[in-house]
Amino acid sequence: MVYYREQGGIELPIKVVTGVFVLDVWDFDIKQGTYDIDFYVWFKWRGRIDPENDDFKLEVMNGRVQSIVKQWSEKFGGWSYVEYRVVANMRGNFLLHKYPFDTQKIEVRIEHSWAPITDVLFVADTMHGD
């Protein structure tokens, strides 16, 4: 359940449309449950998450970011857009009891680095990507 409240005239949580495009996955280590991933991630929202900065400060919850580079940002019609390219070393739990007939999911769990989870609601970008 999502609760809405207002803070400084902004309805919370702020809905953040989010998309990810994976470029590459490598160094998949089944024993360690780790892999490296290179991906683009983008965010689109109305209002201000950070009163001092229009960037989206992200954190990868199931891994460690090796590099993050802002590709572009824009404000238009009350919307903020920002896109990053991220390379990270990730952790996962891979069940291999059906190998070689199994499938695996890799996850990238993202949160805003300092905003409470009650203030930001991530919504999948169904317009751009698969």
Phi and psi in radians as a Rosetta constraint file:
Dihedral C 1 N 2 CA 2 C 2 CIRCULARHARMONIC -1.943 0.35
Dihedral N 2 CA 2 C 2 N 3 CIRCULARHARMONIC 2.226 0.35
Dihedral C 2 N 3 CA 3 C 3 CIRCULARHARMONIC -1.778 0.35
Dihedral N 3 CA 3 C 3 N 4 CIRCULARHARMONIC 2.434 0.35
Dihedral C 3 N 4 CA 4 C 4 CIRCULARHARMONIC -1.880 0.35
Dihedral N 4 CA 4 C 4 N 5 CIRCULARHARMONIC 2.443 0.35
Dihedral C 4 N 5 CA 5 C 5 CIRCULARHARMONIC -2.578 0.35
Dihedral N 5 CA 5 C 5 N 6 CIRCULARHARMONIC 2.966 0.35
Dihedral C 5 N 6 CA 6 C 6 CIRCULARHARMONIC -1.961 0.35
Dihedral N 6 CA 6 C 6 N 7 CIRCULARHARMONIC 2.511 0.35
Dihedral C 6 N 7 CA 7 C 7 CIRCULARHARMONIC -2.462 0.35
Dihedral N 7 CA 7 C 7 N 8 CIRCULARHARMONIC 2.005 0.35
Dihedral C 7 N 8 CA 8 C 8 CIRCULARHARMONIC 1.059 0.35
Dihedral N 8 CA 8 C 8 N 9 CIRCULARHARMONIC 0.596 0.35
Dihedral C 8 N 9 CA 9 C 9 CIRCULARHARMONIC 1.430 0.35
Dihedral N 9 CA 9 C 9 N 10 CIRCULARHARMONIC 0.042 0.35
Dihedral C 9 N 10 CA 10 C 10 CIRCULARHARMONIC -1.881 0.35
Dihedral N 10 CA 10 C 10 N 11 CIRCULARHARMONIC 2.251 0.35
Dihedral C 10 N 11 CA 11 C 11 CIRCULARHARMONIC -1.272 0.35
Dihedral N 11 CA 11 C 11 N 12 CIRCULARHARMONIC 2.228 0.35
Dihedral C 11 N 12 CA 12 C 12 CIRCULARHARMONIC -1.944 0.35
Dihedral N 12 CA 12 C 12 N 13 CIRCULARHARMONIC 2.568 0.35
Dihedral C 12 N 13 CA 13 C 13 CIRCULARHARMONIC -1.320 0.35
Dihedral N 13 CA 13 C 13 N 14 CIRCULARHARMONIC 2.694 0.35
Dihedral C 13 N 14 CA 14 C 14 CIRCULARHARMONIC -1.379 0.35
Dihedral N 14 CA 14 C 14 N 15 CIRCULARHARMONIC 2.186 0.35
Dihedral C 14 N 15 CA 15 C 15 CIRCULARHARMONIC -1.377 0.35
Dihedral N 15 CA 15 C 15 N 16 CIRCULARHARMONIC 2.103 0.35
Dihedral C 15 N 16 CA 16 C 16 CIRCULARHARMONIC -1.987 0.35
Dihedral N 16 CA 16 C 16 N 17 CIRCULARHARMONIC 1.921 0.35
Dihedral C 16 N 17 CA 17 C 17 CIRCULARHARMONIC -1.296 0.35
Dihedral N 17 CA 17 C 17 N 18 CIRCULARHARMONIC 2.213 0.35
Dihedral C 17 N 18 CA 18 C 18 CIRCULARHARMONIC -2.281 0.35
Dihedral N 18 CA 18 C 18 N 19 CIRCULARHARMONIC 2.396 0.35
Dihedral C 18 N 19 CA 19 C 19 CIRCULARHARMONIC -2.369 0.35
Dihedral N 19 CA 19 C 19 N 20 CIRCULARHARMONIC 2.681 0.35
Dihedral C 19 N 20 CA 20 C 20 CIRCULARHARMONIC -2.351 0.35
Dihedral N 20 CA 20 C 20 N 21 CIRCULARHARMONIC 2.382 0.35
Dihedral C 20 N 21 CA 21 C 21 CIRCULARHARMONIC -2.213 0.35
Dihedral N 21 CA 21 C 21 N 22 CIRCULARHARMONIC 1.968 0.35
Dihedral C 21 N 22 CA 22 C 22 CIRCULARHARMONIC -1.444 0.35
Dihedral N 22 CA 22 C 22 N 23 CIRCULARHARMONIC 2.225 0.35
Dihedral C 22 N 23 CA 23 C 23 CIRCULARHARMONIC -1.618 0.35
Dihedral N 23 CA 23 C 23 N 24 CIRCULARHARMONIC -0.715 0.35
Dihedral C 23 N 24 CA 24 C 24 CIRCULARHARMONIC -2.809 0.35
Dihedral N 24 CA 24 C 24 N 25 CIRCULARHARMONIC 2.596 0.35
Dihedral C 24 N 25 CA 25 C 25 CIRCULARHARMONIC -2.282 0.35
Dihedral N 25 CA 25 C 25 N 26 CIRCULARHARMONIC 2.298 0.35
Dihedral C 25 N 26 CA 26 C 26 CIRCULARHARMONIC -2.614 0.35
Dihedral N 26 CA 26 C 26 N 27 CIRCULARHARMONIC 3.068 0.35
Dihedral C 26 N 27 CA 27 C 27 CIRCULARHARMONIC 0.884 0.35
Dihedral N 27 CA 27 C 27 N 28 CIRCULARHARMONIC 0.796 0.35
Dihedral C 27 N 28 CA 28 C 28 CIRCULARHARMONIC -1.275 0.35
Dihedral N 28 CA 28 C 28 N 29 CIRCULARHARMONIC 1.967 0.35
Dihedral C 28 N 29 CA 29 C 29 CIRCULARHARMONIC -1.974 0.35
Dihedral N 29 CA 29 C 29 N 30 CIRCULARHARMONIC 1.808 0.35
Dihedral C 29 N 30 CA 30 C 30 CIRCULARHARMONIC -1.124 0.35
Dihedral N 30 CA 30 C 30 N 31 CIRCULARHARMONIC -0.716 0.35
Dihedral C 30 N 31 CA 31 C 31 CIRCULARHARMONIC -1.056 0.35
Dihedral N 31 CA 31 C 31 N 32 CIRCULARHARMONIC -0.826 0.35
Dihedral C 31 N 32 CA 32 C 32 CIRCULARHARMONIC -1.447 0.35
Dihedral N 32 CA 32 C 32 N 33 CIRCULARHARMONIC -0.315 0.35
Dihedral C 32 N 33 CA 33 C 33 CIRCULARHARMONIC 1.211 0.35
Dihedral N 33 CA 33 C 33 N 34 CIRCULARHARMONIC 0.667 0.35
Dihedral C 33 N 34 CA 34 C 34 CIRCULARHARMONIC -2.238 0.35
Dihedral N 34 CA 34 C 34 N 35 CIRCULARHARMONIC 2.790 0.35
Dihedral C 34 N 35 CA 35 C 35 CIRCULARHARMONIC -2.793 0.35
Dihedral N 35 CA 35 C 35 N 36 CIRCULARHARMONIC 2.748 0.35
Dihedral C 35 N 36 CA 36 C 36 CIRCULARHARMONIC -1.815 0.35
Dihedral N 36 CA 36 C 36 N 37 CIRCULARHARMONIC 2.552 0.35
Dihedral C 36 N 37 CA 37 C 37 CIRCULARHARMONIC -2.482 0.35
Dihedral N 37 CA 37 C 37 N 38 CIRCULARHARMONIC 2.501 0.35
Dihedral C 37 N 38 CA 38 C 38 CIRCULARHARMONIC -2.126 0.35
Dihedral N 38 CA 38 C 38 N 39 CIRCULARHARMONIC 2.115 0.35
Dihedral C 38 N 39 CA 39 C 39 CIRCULARHARMONIC -2.628 0.35
Dihedral N 39 CA 39 C 39 N 40 CIRCULARHARMONIC 2.757 0.35
Dihedral C 39 N 40 CA 40 C 40 CIRCULARHARMONIC -1.695 0.35
Dihedral N 40 CA 40 C 40 N 41 CIRCULARHARMONIC 2.500 0.35
Dihedral C 40 N 41 CA 41 C 41 CIRCULARHARMONIC -2.370 0.35
Dihedral N 41 CA 41 C 41 N 42 CIRCULARHARMONIC 2.405 0.35
Dihedral C 41 N 42 CA 42 C 42 CIRCULARHARMONIC -2.302 0.35
Dihedral N 42 CA 42 C 42 N 43 CIRCULARHARMONIC 2.689 0.35
Dihedral C 42 N 43 CA 43 C 43 CIRCULARHARMONIC -2.356 0.35
Dihedral N 43 CA 43 C 43 N 44 CIRCULARHARMONIC 2.500 0.35
Dihedral C 43 N 44 CA 44 C 44 CIRCULARHARMONIC -2.427 0.35
Dihedral N 44 CA 44 C 44 N 45 CIRCULARHARMONIC 2.268 0.35
Dihedral C 44 N 45 CA 45 C 45 CIRCULARHARMONIC -2.701 0.35
Dihedral N 45 CA 45 C 45 N 46 CIRCULARHARMONIC 2.803 0.35
Dihedral C 45 N 46 CA 46 C 46 CIRCULARHARMONIC -1.830 0.35
Dihedral N 46 CA 46 C 46 N 47 CIRCULARHARMONIC 2.541 0.35
Dihedral C 46 N 47 CA 47 C 47 CIRCULARHARMONIC 1.596 0.35
Dihedral N 47 CA 47 C 47 N 48 CIRCULARHARMONIC -2.950 0.35
Dihedral C 47 N 48 CA 48 C 48 CIRCULARHARMONIC -2.151 0.35
Dihedral N 48 CA 48 C 48 N 49 CIRCULARHARMONIC 2.179 0.35
Dihedral C 48 N 49 CA 49 C 49 CIRCULARHARMONIC -1.457 0.35
Dihedral N 49 CA 49 C 49 N 50 CIRCULARHARMONIC -0.773 0.35
Dihedral C 49 N 50 CA 50 C 50 CIRCULARHARMONIC -1.979 0.35
Dihedral N 50 CA 50 C 50 N 51 CIRCULARHARMONIC 2.041 0.35
Dihedral C 50 N 51 CA 51 C 51 CIRCULARHARMONIC -1.114 0.35
Dihedral N 51 CA 51 C 51 N 52 CIRCULARHARMONIC -0.308 0.35
Dihedral C 51 N 52 CA 52 C 52 CIRCULARHARMONIC -1.817 0.35
Dihedral N 52 CA 52 C 52 N 53 CIRCULARHARMONIC -0.126 0.35
Dihedral C 52 N 53 CA 53 C 53 CIRCULARHARMONIC -2.714 0.35
Dihedral N 53 CA 53 C 53 N 54 CIRCULARHARMONIC 2.431 0.35
Dihedral C 53 N 54 CA 54 C 54 CIRCULARHARMONIC -1.617 0.35
Dihedral N 54 CA 54 C 54 N 55 CIRCULARHARMONIC -0.008 0.35
Dihedral C 54 N 55 CA 55 C 55 CIRCULARHARMONIC -1.273 0.35
Dihedral N 55 CA 55 C 55 N 56 CIRCULARHARMONIC 2.856 0.35
Dihedral C 55 N 56 CA 56 C 56 CIRCULARHARMONIC -1.892 0.35
Dihedral N 56 CA 56 C 56 N 57 CIRCULARHARMONIC 1.924 0.35
Dihedral C 56 N 57 CA 57 C 57 CIRCULARHARMONIC -1.453 0.35
Dihedral N 57 CA 57 C 57 N 58 CIRCULARHARMONIC 1.875 0.35
Dihedral C 57 N 58 CA 58 C 58 CIRCULARHARMONIC -1.850 0.35
Dihedral N 58 CA 58 C 58 N 59 CIRCULARHARMONIC 2.732 0.35
Dihedral C 58 N 59 CA 59 C 59 CIRCULARHARMONIC -2.324 0.35
Dihedral N 59 CA 59 C 59 N 60 CIRCULARHARMONIC 2.439 0.35
Dihedral C 59 N 60 CA 60 C 60 CIRCULARHARMONIC -1.687 0.35
Dihedral N 60 CA 60 C 60 N 61 CIRCULARHARMONIC 2.041 0.35
Dihedral C 60 N 61 CA 61 C 61 CIRCULARHARMONIC -1.381 0.35
Dihedral N 61 CA 61 C 61 N 62 CIRCULARHARMONIC -0.471 0.35
Dihedral C 61 N 62 CA 62 C 62 CIRCULARHARMONIC -1.937 0.35
Dihedral N 62 CA 62 C 62 N 63 CIRCULARHARMONIC 0.603 0.35
Dihedral C 62 N 63 CA 63 C 63 CIRCULARHARMONIC -3.080 0.35
Dihedral N 63 CA 63 C 63 N 64 CIRCULARHARMONIC -2.948 0.35
Dihedral C 63 N 64 CA 64 C 64 CIRCULARHARMONIC -2.243 0.35
Dihedral N 64 CA 64 C 64 N 65 CIRCULARHARMONIC 2.168 0.35
Dihedral C 64 N 65 CA 65 C 65 CIRCULARHARMONIC -1.257 0.35
Dihedral N 65 CA 65 C 65 N 66 CIRCULARHARMONIC 2.225 0.35
Dihedral C 65 N 66 CA 66 C 66 CIRCULARHARMONIC -1.596 0.35
Dihedral N 66 CA 66 C 66 N 67 CIRCULARHARMONIC -0.656 0.35
Dihedral C 66 N 67 CA 67 C 67 CIRCULARHARMONIC -2.693 0.35
Dihedral N 67 CA 67 C 67 N 68 CIRCULARHARMONIC 2.587 0.35
Dihedral C 67 N 68 CA 68 C 68 CIRCULARHARMONIC -2.489 0.35
Dihedral N 68 CA 68 C 68 N 69 CIRCULARHARMONIC 2.215 0.35
Dihedral C 68 N 69 CA 69 C 69 CIRCULARHARMONIC -2.261 0.35
Dihedral N 69 CA 69 C 69 N 70 CIRCULARHARMONIC 2.180 0.35
Dihedral C 69 N 70 CA 70 C 70 CIRCULARHARMONIC -1.232 0.35
Dihedral N 70 CA 70 C 70 N 71 CIRCULARHARMONIC 2.192 0.35
Dihedral C 70 N 71 CA 71 C 71 CIRCULARHARMONIC -1.527 0.35
Dihedral N 71 CA 71 C 71 N 72 CIRCULARHARMONIC -0.737 0.35
Dihedral C 71 N 72 CA 72 C 72 CIRCULARHARMONIC -2.910 0.35
Dihedral N 72 CA 72 C 72 N 73 CIRCULARHARMONIC 2.806 0.35
Dihedral C 72 N 73 CA 73 C 73 CIRCULARHARMONIC -2.605 0.35
Dihedral N 73 CA 73 C 73 N 74 CIRCULARHARMONIC 2.691 0.35
Dihedral C 73 N 74 CA 74 C 74 CIRCULARHARMONIC -2.773 0.35
Dihedral N 74 CA 74 C 74 N 75 CIRCULARHARMONIC 2.596 0.35
Dihedral C 74 N 75 CA 75 C 75 CIRCULARHARMONIC -2.108 0.35
Dihedral N 75 CA 75 C 75 N 76 CIRCULARHARMONIC 2.291 0.35
Dihedral C 75 N 76 CA 76 C 76 CIRCULARHARMONIC -2.714 0.35
Dihedral N 76 CA 76 C 76 N 77 CIRCULARHARMONIC 2.223 0.35
Dihedral C 76 N 77 CA 77 C 77 CIRCULARHARMONIC 1.010 0.35
Dihedral N 77 CA 77 C 77 N 78 CIRCULARHARMONIC 0.617 0.35
Dihedral C 77 N 78 CA 78 C 78 CIRCULARHARMONIC 1.472 0.35
Dihedral N 78 CA 78 C 78 N 79 CIRCULARHARMONIC -0.044 0.35
Dihedral C 78 N 79 CA 79 C 79 CIRCULARHARMONIC -1.751 0.35
Dihedral N 79 CA 79 C 79 N 80 CIRCULARHARMONIC 2.538 0.35
Dihedral C 79 N 80 CA 80 C 80 CIRCULARHARMONIC -1.930 0.35
Dihedral N 80 CA 80 C 80 N 81 CIRCULARHARMONIC 2.386 0.35
Dihedral C 80 N 81 CA 81 C 81 CIRCULARHARMONIC -2.205 0.35
Dihedral N 81 CA 81 C 81 N 82 CIRCULARHARMONIC 2.444 0.35
Dihedral C 81 N 82 CA 82 C 82 CIRCULARHARMONIC -2.641 0.35
Dihedral N 82 CA 82 C 82 N 83 CIRCULARHARMONIC 2.466 0.35
Dihedral C 82 N 83 CA 83 C 83 CIRCULARHARMONIC -2.281 0.35
Dihedral N 83 CA 83 C 83 N 84 CIRCULARHARMONIC 2.408 0.35
Dihedral C 83 N 84 CA 84 C 84 CIRCULARHARMONIC -2.169 0.35
Dihedral N 84 CA 84 C 84 N 85 CIRCULARHARMONIC 2.645 0.35
Dihedral C 84 N 85 CA 85 C 85 CIRCULARHARMONIC -1.867 0.35
Dihedral N 85 CA 85 C 85 N 86 CIRCULARHARMONIC 2.239 0.35
Dihedral C 85 N 86 CA 86 C 86 CIRCULARHARMONIC -2.186 0.35
Dihedral N 86 CA 86 C 86 N 87 CIRCULARHARMONIC 2.368 0.35
Dihedral C 86 N 87 CA 87 C 87 CIRCULARHARMONIC -2.066 0.35
Dihedral N 87 CA 87 C 87 N 88 CIRCULARHARMONIC 2.234 0.35
Dihedral C 87 N 88 CA 88 C 88 CIRCULARHARMONIC -2.502 0.35
Dihedral N 88 CA 88 C 88 N 89 CIRCULARHARMONIC 2.674 0.35
Dihedral C 88 N 89 CA 89 C 89 CIRCULARHARMONIC -1.723 0.35
Dihedral N 89 CA 89 C 89 N 90 CIRCULARHARMONIC 2.095 0.35
Dihedral C 89 N 90 CA 90 C 90 CIRCULARHARMONIC -1.927 0.35
Dihedral N 90 CA 90 C 90 N 91 CIRCULARHARMONIC 2.796 0.35
Dihedral C 90 N 91 CA 91 C 91 CIRCULARHARMONIC -2.069 0.35
Dihedral N 91 CA 91 C 91 N 92 CIRCULARHARMONIC 2.549 0.35
Dihedral C 91 N 92 CA 92 C 92 CIRCULARHARMONIC -2.670 0.35
Dihedral N 92 CA 92 C 92 N 93 CIRCULARHARMONIC 2.928 0.35
Dihedral C 92 N 93 CA 93 C 93 CIRCULARHARMONIC -2.014 0.35
Dihedral N 93 CA 93 C 93 N 94 CIRCULARHARMONIC 1.934 0.35
Dihedral C 93 N 94 CA 94 C 94 CIRCULARHARMONIC -1.931 0.35
Dihedral N 94 CA 94 C 94 N 95 CIRCULARHARMONIC 2.048 0.35
Dihedral C 94 N 95 CA 95 C 95 CIRCULARHARMONIC -1.575 0.35
Dihedral N 95 CA 95 C 95 N 96 CIRCULARHARMONIC 2.093 0.35
Dihedral C 95 N 96 CA 96 C 96 CIRCULARHARMONIC -2.006 0.35
Dihedral N 96 CA 96 C 96 N 97 CIRCULARHARMONIC 0.304 0.35
Dihedral C 96 N 97 CA 97 C 97 CIRCULARHARMONIC -1.186 0.35
Dihedral N 97 CA 97 C 97 N 98 CIRCULARHARMONIC -0.252 0.35
Dihedral C 97 N 98 CA 98 C 98 CIRCULARHARMONIC -1.825 0.35
Dihedral N 98 CA 98 C 98 N 99 CIRCULARHARMONIC 0.150 0.35
Dihedral C 98 N 99 CA 99 C 99 CIRCULARHARMONIC -0.993 0.35
Dihedral N 99 CA 99 C 99 N 100 CIRCULARHARMONIC 2.372 0.35
Dihedral C 99 N 100 CA 100 C 100 CIRCULARHARMONIC -1.679 0.35
Dihedral N 100 CA 100 C 100 N 101 CIRCULARHARMONIC 0.296 0.35
Dihedral C 100 N 101 CA 101 C 101 CIRCULARHARMONIC -1.812 0.35
Dihedral N 101 CA 101 C 101 N 102 CIRCULARHARMONIC 0.407 0.35
Dihedral C 101 N 102 CA 102 C 102 CIRCULARHARMONIC -1.709 0.35
Dihedral N 102 CA 102 C 102 N 103 CIRCULARHARMONIC 2.954 0.35
Dihedral C 102 N 103 CA 103 C 103 CIRCULARHARMONIC -2.245 0.35
Dihedral N 103 CA 103 C 103 N 104 CIRCULARHARMONIC 2.671 0.35
Dihedral C 103 N 104 CA 104 C 104 CIRCULARHARMONIC -2.182 0.35
Dihedral N 104 CA 104 C 104 N 105 CIRCULARHARMONIC 2.584 0.35
Dihedral C 104 N 105 CA 105 C 105 CIRCULARHARMONIC -1.917 0.35
Dihedral N 105 CA 105 C 105 N 106 CIRCULARHARMONIC 2.339 0.35
Dihedral C 105 N 106 CA 106 C 106 CIRCULARHARMONIC -1.827 0.35
Dihedral N 106 CA 106 C 106 N 107 CIRCULARHARMONIC 2.455 0.35
Dihedral C 106 N 107 CA 107 C 107 CIRCULARHARMONIC -2.081 0.35
Dihedral N 107 CA 107 C 107 N 108 CIRCULARHARMONIC 2.554 0.35
Dihedral C 107 N 108 CA 108 C 108 CIRCULARHARMONIC -2.195 0.35
Dihedral N 108 CA 108 C 108 N 109 CIRCULARHARMONIC 1.822 0.35
Dihedral C 108 N 109 CA 109 C 109 CIRCULARHARMONIC -1.681 0.35
Dihedral N 109 CA 109 C 109 N 110 CIRCULARHARMONIC 2.067 0.35
Dihedral C 109 N 110 CA 110 C 110 CIRCULARHARMONIC -2.058 0.35
Dihedral N 110 CA 110 C 110 N 111 CIRCULARHARMONIC 2.436 0.35
Dihedral C 110 N 111 CA 111 C 111 CIRCULARHARMONIC -2.354 0.35
Dihedral N 111 CA 111 C 111 N 112 CIRCULARHARMONIC 2.811 0.35
Dihedral C 111 N 112 CA 112 C 112 CIRCULARHARMONIC -1.227 0.35
Dihedral N 112 CA 112 C 112 N 113 CIRCULARHARMONIC 2.464 0.35
Dihedral C 112 N 113 CA 113 C 113 CIRCULARHARMONIC -1.212 0.35
Dihedral N 113 CA 113 C 113 N 114 CIRCULARHARMONIC -0.459 0.35
Dihedral C 113 N 114 CA 114 C 114 CIRCULARHARMONIC -2.343 0.35
Dihedral N 114 CA 114 C 114 N 115 CIRCULARHARMONIC -0.312 0.35
Dihedral C 114 N 115 CA 115 C 115 CIRCULARHARMONIC -1.254 0.35
Dihedral N 115 CA 115 C 115 N 116 CIRCULARHARMONIC 2.392 0.35
Dihedral C 115 N 116 CA 116 C 116 CIRCULARHARMONIC -1.040 0.35
Dihedral N 116 CA 116 C 116 N 117 CIRCULARHARMONIC 2.565 0.35
Dihedral C 116 N 117 CA 117 C 117 CIRCULARHARMONIC -1.095 0.35
Dihedral N 117 CA 117 C 117 N 118 CIRCULARHARMONIC -0.336 0.35
Dihedral C 117 N 118 CA 118 C 118 CIRCULARHARMONIC -1.334 0.35
Dihedral N 118 CA 118 C 118 N 119 CIRCULARHARMONIC -0.247 0.35
Dihedral C 118 N 119 CA 119 C 119 CIRCULARHARMONIC -1.701 0.35
Dihedral N 119 CA 119 C 119 N 120 CIRCULARHARMONIC -0.227 0.35
Dihedral C 119 N 120 CA 120 C 120 CIRCULARHARMONIC -2.258 0.35
Dihedral N 120 CA 120 C 120 N 121 CIRCULARHARMONIC 2.188 0.35
Dihedral C 120 N 121 CA 121 C 121 CIRCULARHARMONIC -2.014 0.35
Dihedral N 121 CA 121 C 121 N 122 CIRCULARHARMONIC 1.955 0.35
Dihedral C 121 N 122 CA 122 C 122 CIRCULARHARMONIC -1.411 0.35
Dihedral N 122 CA 122 C 122 N 123 CIRCULARHARMONIC 2.328 0.35
Dihedral C 122 N 123 CA 123 C 123 CIRCULARHARMONIC -2.240 0.35
Dihedral N 123 CA 123 C 123 N 124 CIRCULARHARMONIC 2.331 0.35
Dihedral C 123 N 124 CA 124 C 124 CIRCULARHARMONIC -1.111 0.35
Dihedral N 124 CA 124 C 124 N 125 CIRCULARHARMONIC 2.380 0.35
Dihedral C 124 N 125 CA 125 C 125 CIRCULARHARMONIC -1.394 0.35
Dihedral N 125 CA 125 C 125 N 126 CIRCULARHARMONIC 1.783 0.35
Dihedral C 125 N 126 CA 126 C 126 CIRCULARHARMONIC -1.577 0.35
Dihedral N 126 CA 126 C 126 N 127 CIRCULARHARMONIC -0.080 0.35
Dihedral C 126 N 127 CA 127 C 127 CIRCULARHARMONIC -1.551 0.35
Dihedral N 127 CA 127 C 127 N 128 CIRCULARHARMONIC -0.492 0.35
Dihedral C 127 N 128 CA 128 C 128 CIRCULARHARMONIC -2.237 0.35
Dihedral N 128 CA 128 C 128 N 129 CIRCULARHARMONIC 1.767 0.35
Dihedral C 128 N 129 CA 129 C 129 CIRCULARHARMONIC 2.033 0.35
Dihedral N 129 CA 129 C 129 N 130 CIRCULARHARMONIC -3.111 0.35
